[in-house]
Every structure is written in C-alpha cells, then in structure tokens.
Amino acid sequence: MDWKSFWNKTAEETQVEAQVARIVNGQLMKEDLMDKIAAKISLQLNLEGTKSVLDVCCGNGQLSAKLLPYCKEVAGVDFSETLIKQASALPSSKLNFHLGSAENFYLNQEFDAVLLYFSFQYFESYELGKLVVENLVKHAKPGSKILIGDITDKRKFFKYYNTPKRLFALLKQTLIGKNDMGKFWHPNELFQICKELNLKGELQEQETWQPYSHYRFDFLIEK
C-alpha cells in the first residue's frame, strides 16, 4: 500500500476529522471524544504541565493541539506533506511540525514523552515496526515513556472483520494491494521488539468508552 499517497489524498477532505480518518460508526469523531482521548493519553504518559511531547504520525495536528493543556510544548512529525501543511497552520507557538517518516526522521532532540497514535497498523512488517520503535526511543529522554496507541489487535481480528461483507472487502483490497487497514499486530510482537531493544513494555487494554476498544489495544514502553 502506498500510504503516503493514501494520506495525501485523504488530507484533501474538508472536515479535519475526515482528513485523519477519525470516523466512529460511520460518523466523524466528536470533539469532546477527542478531548477525552487526549486526557487519557496525558495520564498514560504521566504529563505534568512542564513536559515536551513528540507526536509521531501526527497527521493534521488536531490531537497534538489537544495535548497542550497537559504539557509545555508538542512537536509533531508526519510524512504527508499535505497534513503537515495543515498542522503548521494551527495557531499556537507551542506547536511545531516537521516532515519526516516515522522510521528514520531525526530532530536532534530528546523529549520527555513520545506518542504514536492510531498509526502503528501502517507499518506492515515486524522489521519496519521495530525500526519505528527504535527511532521513537532515540528521541526519548532516559526514563521517559513512549505510548503506541490504538494498535489494531490480531487477537481481535474477527471482531473487526465480523461480517461476510467486510471479509469480502478485505479480500478484494488485498488482491489489488490496497488494504487500508494495514497490519493487525499481536501484543507478543511488541513484547519481542522490546526484548530485542532491551526495553520494558506494558500491554494496556483500552477502556470500553474508547471508540475502537473492541479491536485495538495500547502499548506503553519505558526507556
């Protein structure tokens, strides 16, 4: 799947939620739900109002901006030129955005907390996922936390593909190389990556109010 072309095209949508595919039951995600997700992330990363946060795969920066009440500043990275342009137009001096790919960007800075949300599924091999984690760790201060959130869960594959129509659509997309759900990860793969990189990992099951909890999980890493 050509994810850069996919996201540049998706970014042309007029609604900011649609630009980053924040869709719940066929409807655009409501702002109060985004606020609640940001508050949850602040707890998971133990933000305390003075920390610098790196938001990788930040898209159009909407979630980055919602983290500002909980931290000092947020830097965002995304490989979509269109989404980074939209993010850079957000009116806050506490936000700054950079164009780059998750597996190899370099900012010459370490952050108090690192986030990658709703995007790990687009790294479609174990090897690429490991490169991404390795690069996140490089940008994290010693003792800091890294949250990889909203990961599609291989254990719950059939809770997402739960109808013949969805399974047929998956088969069709796979045959033409345009499966827009990417890779479903097993938590054990994340634990193995942590073991190989000498990191401590923690599986965090999502709460039922989280919009995709029936087929996604979070994973917290300590450097």
Secondary structure, 3 states (H helix, E strand, C coil): CCHHHHHHHHCCCCCHHHHCCCEECCEECCHHHHHHHHHHHHHHCCCCCCCEEEEECCCCCHHHHHCHHHCCEEEEEECCHHHHHHHHCCCCCCEEEEECCCCCCCCCCCEEEEEEECCHHHCCCHHHHHHHHHHHHHCEEEEEEEEEEEEEEHHHHHHHCCCHHHHHHHHHHHHCCCCCCCCCECHHHHHHHHHHCCCEEEEEECCCCCCCCCCEEEEEEEC
